[in-house]
Amino acid sequence: MKKGAYSKFIVVLVIFLNVAFTVSIIFILPKLAFEPSTLIASWFTFTTTELLTLAYIKKQKIKKGGSEGE
């Protein structure tokens, strides 16, 4: 696997999953008697934490003199 491919894959995957989650909530919402606000907040908290953790790891690698592409 090319350097940096894992990070890019995770970012693209998270964006795709967020769009899919949003679209599915929009289609399911009219059928529900309530808005699943806890589920929505938890989902976006999880995906944001994943991206921030990935950014932190990359920043630490750069700071230690590692390759920027990893």
C-alpha positions as CSV (number, residue, x, y, z in Angstrom):
1,M,0.0,0.0,0.0
2,K,1.3,3.5,-0.9
3,K,2.4,5.8,1.9
4,G,-0.6,7.8,3.2
5,A,-3.1,5.6,1.5
6,Y,-4.5,4.3,4.8
7,S,-5.1,7.9,6.1
8,K,-6.8,8.9,2.9
9,F,-8.9,5.8,2.8
10,I,-10.1,6.5,6.4
11,V,-11.0,10.1,5.6
12,V,-12.9,9.1,2.4
13,L,-14.6,6.3,4.3
14,V,-15.8,8.6,7.1
15,I,-17.1,11.2,4.6
16,F,-19.0,8.5,2.7
17,L,-20.4,7.0,5.9
18,N,-21.5,10.5,7.2
19,V,-23.3,11.2,3.9
20,A,-24.9,7.7,3.9
21,F,-26.0,8.1,7.5
22,T,-27.5,11.6,6.8
23,V,-29.4,10.4,3.8
24,S,-30.7,7.4,5.7
25,I,-31.8,9.5,8.6
26,I,-33.6,11.9,6.2
27,F,-35.5,9.0,4.6
28,I,-36.3,7.3,7.9
29,L,-37.2,10.4,9.9
30,P,-40.8,10.8,8.5
31,K,-41.6,7.2,9.5
32,L,-40.4,7.7,13.1
33,A,-42.5,9.3,15.9
34,F,-39.4,11.0,17.3
35,E,-36.1,12.5,16.2
36,P,-33.2,10.2,17.2
37,S,-31.1,13.1,18.4
38,T,-28.9,11.0,20.7
39,L,-28.1,8.6,17.9
40,I,-27.3,11.5,15.5
41,A,-25.1,13.3,18.1
42,S,-23.3,10.1,19.0
43,W,-22.6,9.2,15.3
44,F,-21.1,12.5,14.5
45,T,-19.1,12.6,17.7
46,F,-17.7,9.2,16.9
47,T,-16.7,10.1,13.3
48,T,-15.2,13.5,14.4
49,T,-13.2,11.8,17.1
50,E,-11.8,9.3,14.5
51,L,-10.7,12.1,12.2
52,L,-9.2,14.2,15.0
53,T,-7.3,11.1,16.2
54,L,-6.0,10.4,12.7
55,A,-4.9,14.0,12.4
56,Y,-3.1,13.9,15.8
57,I,-1.2,10.7,14.8
58,K,-0.1,12.3,11.5
59,K,1.0,15.5,13.3
60,Q,3.0,13.5,15.8
61,K,4.7,11.6,12.9
62,I,5.6,14.8,11.2
63,K,6.9,16.3,14.4
64,K,9.2,13.3,15.0
65,G,10.6,13.6,11.5
66,G,8.6,10.9,9.9
67,S,7.2,10.9,6.4
68,E,4.3,13.2,5.8
69,G,2.7,10.6,3.6
70,E,2.3,7.9,6.2
